[in-house]
Amino acid sequence: MCEKNRKVSAWLSAVFGDQPVPEFEVNTRTIALLHQLAESSEARSREASLLMDDLRQKAVEYQADGAYHQDLLFQAVGLSSGSVSKTTSELLSAVEGVATALRVRDTAFGSFVPAINKLTSELSEAEKKDRKLNRDLNTLRKKMASTLVLRKNLQEDVNKTRQTQEVERAKADERLLNMEFVKNKSRDLTYRNKKAEEQLASRQMSTSLSHKAILELSERVSTLKQELQPLTKKLEPYADLSPSPSLAQVKIEEAKRELVSVSRFCQ
């Protein structure tokens, strides 16, 4: 991995030269892709260098062959290289260069026209391919820009989801703590209730003083009060009358007996 990083860094420095290398996300995938591009670029550079060397060698060979054929041509027409003017020599060299570039067998006009037409057709085809490649490149750039925007949005969504998960996790932990507290409190209350029942049982407390019995008694008292309300209203007209002593004595005795009964009931 370190070797790939060094190779990628060296290749990027060589590609951009004096310009700074654009920032990019460094991970295993990007390094692998850049390393593959670097190896492909180096392979093409080596092929181009070999091709240039071959072309230089062929140029030297063609120049030597051209000089040889030029001497033969001069000898055939009874001329020498020194008897030809500089301008004529340059024109002949230009014609020879054109014939070599067009790869024709001779310098006749009939040989140049088909070669030029073929070269023009190849140039037109190359321009078409170049325009198509430019369109494909623009489309690829648009897709890459859309992909980068989508990647950024997805990264933001992932970050938001992580933050939400952290908040929910904190809430869940808090709920678990509260639940554990409630459980402990319930166990404590259950234990205290049991202890209280045991204490009540050990003191042999009457069931009439239990919470349930007191509630029932309170309900009975409320019912009696409601039943006494209409009777009380009926007795209101007689409230100003003087009571009978004998009747008052009877009521006092009844009240005493009821008080004694209530006292015994509470005991």
C-alpha positions as a printed Julia matrix, in Angstrom:
267×3 Matrix{Float64}:
   0.0    0.0     0.0
   2.84   2.41    0.85
   4.57   1.58   -2.43
   1.36   2.35   -4.34
   1.0    5.66   -2.49
   4.56   6.7    -3.4
   4.06   5.69   -7.03
   0.74   7.57   -7.27
   2.24  10.69   -5.67
   5.21  10.65   -8.05
   2.93  10.14  -11.07
   0.57  12.98  -10.05
   3.53  15.31   -9.49
   4.87  14.44  -12.93
   1.46  14.94  -14.57
   0.63  18.32  -12.99
   4.2   19.64  -12.97
   4.43  23.04  -11.28
   0.67  23.15  -10.66
  -0.64  21.89   -7.29
  -2.21  18.45   -7.25
  -6.01  18.73   -6.69
  -7.27  17.42   -3.39
  -9.02  14.05   -3.39
 -10.26  11.52   -0.87
  -7.46   9.14    0.01
  -8.71   5.61    0.54
  -7.97   2.12   -0.72
 -10.27   2.42   -3.74
  -8.98   5.81   -4.99
  -5.35   4.75   -4.52
  -6.01   1.53   -6.45
  -7.67   3.43   -9.33
  -4.91   6.06   -9.49
  -2.25   3.34   -9.33
  -3.91   1.58  -12.26
  -4.0    4.87  -14.21
  -0.36   5.52  -13.38
   0.71   2.09  -14.64
  -1.38   2.52  -17.8
   0.09   5.99  -18.39
   3.65   4.74  -17.9
   3.0    1.86  -20.29
   1.67   4.25  -22.94
   4.61   6.59  -22.37
   7.02   3.71  -22.94
   5.15   2.71  -26.1
   5.19   6.31  -27.33
   8.9    6.59  -26.6
   9.61   3.4   -28.52
   7.45   4.62  -31.4
   9.27   7.95  -31.48
  12.62   6.19  -31.5
  11.41   4.0   -34.35
  10.18   7.04  -36.28
  13.48   8.83  -35.78
  15.32   5.78  -37.03
  13.02   5.55  -40.04
  13.48   9.29  -40.73
  17.22   8.84  -40.78
  16.82   5.85  -43.08
  14.41   7.74  -45.34
  16.77  10.7   -45.53
  19.65   8.43  -46.5
  17.45   6.63  -49.02
  16.23   9.98  -50.39
  19.78  11.25  -50.8
  20.69   8.02  -52.58
  17.73   8.27  -54.95
  18.41  11.94  -55.51
  21.93  11.13  -56.59
  20.58   8.41  -58.9
  18.05  10.9   -60.35
  20.71  13.5   -60.96
  22.94  10.93  -62.6
  20.05   9.74  -64.82
  19.39  13.25  -66.15
  23.07  14.1   -66.41
  23.1   16.54  -63.49
  24.95  16.77  -60.26
  23.9   18.11  -56.89
  26.21  21.07  -57.32
  24.73  22.11  -60.66
  21.19  22.5   -59.22
  20.25  25.81  -57.58
  19.39  25.98  -53.92
  15.76  26.87  -54.63
  15.32  23.93  -56.98
  16.96  21.62  -54.47
  14.58  22.83  -51.75
  11.55  22.35  -54.02
  12.67  18.86  -54.92
  13.18  18.07  -51.24
   9.71  19.4   -50.47
   8.17  17.27  -53.21
  10.07  14.29  -51.9
   8.86  14.98  -48.36
   5.25  15.25  -49.49
   5.55  12.0   -51.47
   7.04  10.3   -48.42
   4.3   11.64  -46.13
   1.57  10.57  -48.55
   3.29   7.21  -49.09
   3.03   7.35  -52.92
   5.2    5.37  -55.28
   6.26   8.38  -57.35
   5.88  12.14  -57.6
   3.41  12.13  -60.48
   0.3   14.33  -60.13
  -1.92  11.3   -60.62
  -0.35   9.7   -57.57
  -0.77  12.77  -55.34
  -4.51  13.32  -55.92
  -5.79   9.93  -54.64
  -3.4   10.13  -51.7
  -4.61  13.66  -50.8
  -8.26  12.6   -51.16
  -7.64   9.63  -48.89
  -5.85  11.82  -46.35
  -8.74  14.35  -46.47
 -11.24  11.54  -45.86
  -9.2   10.26  -42.95
  -8.98  13.79  -41.52
 -12.77  14.22  -41.78
 -13.31  10.87  -40.06
 -10.85  11.81  -37.34
 -12.66  15.12  -36.79
 -15.98  13.26  -36.47
 -14.44  10.9   -33.91
 -12.96  13.87  -32.07
 -16.36  15.61  -31.89
 -17.97  12.38  -30.67
 -15.27  11.98  -28.04
 -15.81  15.58  -26.91
 -19.56  14.96  -26.58
 -18.91  11.76  -24.63
 -16.42  13.61  -22.46
 -18.92  16.4   -21.7
 -21.59  13.82  -20.88
 -19.16  12.01  -18.61
 -18.25  15.27  -16.87
 -21.93  16.06  -16.26
 -22.51  12.56  -14.88
 -19.44  12.89  -12.68
 -20.66  16.25  -11.36
 -24.1   14.75  -10.65
 -22.44  11.78   -8.95
 -20.34  14.07   -6.76
 -23.42  16.07   -5.76
 -25.32  12.84   -5.03
 -22.38  11.52   -3.03
 -22.27  14.74   -1.0
 -26.02  14.55   -0.32
 -25.74  10.9     0.67
 -22.85  11.71    3.01
 -24.91  14.47    4.63
 -27.86  12.07    5.01
 -25.55   9.47    6.57
 -24.2   12.06    9.02
 -27.73  13.15    9.95
 -28.78   9.53   10.4
 -25.8    8.89   12.66
 -26.62  11.95   14.74
 -30.26  10.86   15.0
 -29.19   7.37   16.02
 -26.92   8.8    18.71
 -29.79  10.92   20.08
 -32.18   7.95   20.01
 -29.57   5.76   21.66
 -29.16   8.34   24.44
 -32.95   8.49   24.89
 -33.14   4.69   24.97
 -30.37   4.55   27.59
 -32.24   7.14   29.65
 -35.48   5.15   29.37
 -33.65   2.0    30.45
 -32.28   3.81   33.48
 -35.76   5.12   34.36
 -37.22   1.64   33.88
 -34.57   0.17   36.14
 -35.32   2.86   38.74
 -39.07   2.09   38.55
 -38.39  -1.62   38.93
 -36.19  -1.04   41.96
 -38.79   1.33   43.45
 -41.55  -1.23   42.82
 -39.51  -3.97   44.5
 -38.85  -1.62   47.44
 -42.53  -0.72   47.81
 -43.53  -4.37   47.54
 -41.02  -5.26   50.24
 -42.19  -2.4    52.49
 -45.83  -3.36   51.95
 -45.06  -6.93   52.87
 -43.22  -5.79   55.98
 -46.14  -3.57   56.96
 -48.57  -6.45   56.51
 -46.34  -8.66   58.62
 -46.2   -6.0    61.33
 -49.97  -5.59   61.26
 -50.39  -9.35   61.47
 -47.96  -9.57   64.4
 -49.9   -6.88   66.3
 -53.19  -8.73   65.68
 -54.81  -5.58   64.42
 -58.53  -5.85   63.74
 -59.49  -6.11   60.08
 -62.03  -3.38   60.7
 -59.16  -0.84   60.81
 -57.65  -1.88   57.54
 -57.56   0.55   54.65
 -60.24  -1.4    52.8
 -62.53  -1.48   55.82
 -62.1    2.27   56.43
 -62.96   2.97   52.8
 -66.09   0.84   53.08
 -67.06   2.57   56.31
 -66.5    5.98   54.68
 -68.74   4.96   51.81
 -71.44   3.81   54.27
 -71.2    7.13   56.15
 -71.55   9.04   52.87
 -74.59   6.95   51.97
 -76.17   7.58   55.37
 -75.54  11.3    55.06
 -77.28  11.32   51.7
 -80.2    9.39   53.18
 -80.41  11.79   56.16
 -80.54  14.91   54.01
 -84.27  14.6    53.11
 -85.1   13.78   56.77
 -83.12  16.79   57.94
 -85.05  19.02   55.56
 -88.35  17.61   56.95
 -87.23  18.38   60.52
 -86.14  21.94   59.77
 -89.69  23.38   60.48
 -89.6   21.79   63.97
 -86.13  23.08   64.89
 -87.57  26.1    66.8
 -89.93  24.0    68.99
 -88.99  23.34   72.63
 -87.98  19.71   73.13
 -89.82  17.36   75.45
 -87.68  16.47   78.52
 -88.71  12.84   78.47
 -88.08  12.55   74.76
 -84.72  14.3    75.12
 -83.76  11.83   77.87
 -84.62   8.92   75.55
 -82.52  10.4    72.77
 -79.61  10.94   75.13
 -79.75   7.31   76.2
 -79.87   6.16   72.57
 -76.88   8.36   71.75
 -74.94   6.89   74.69
 -75.69   3.33   73.57
 -74.67   4.17   69.96
 -71.46   5.76   71.21
 -70.63   2.64   73.25
 -71.39   0.45   70.22
 -69.12   2.53   67.99
 -66.33   2.43   70.56
 -66.55  -1.36   70.81
 -66.64  -1.63   66.99
 -63.44   0.48   66.67
 -61.7   -1.68   69.32
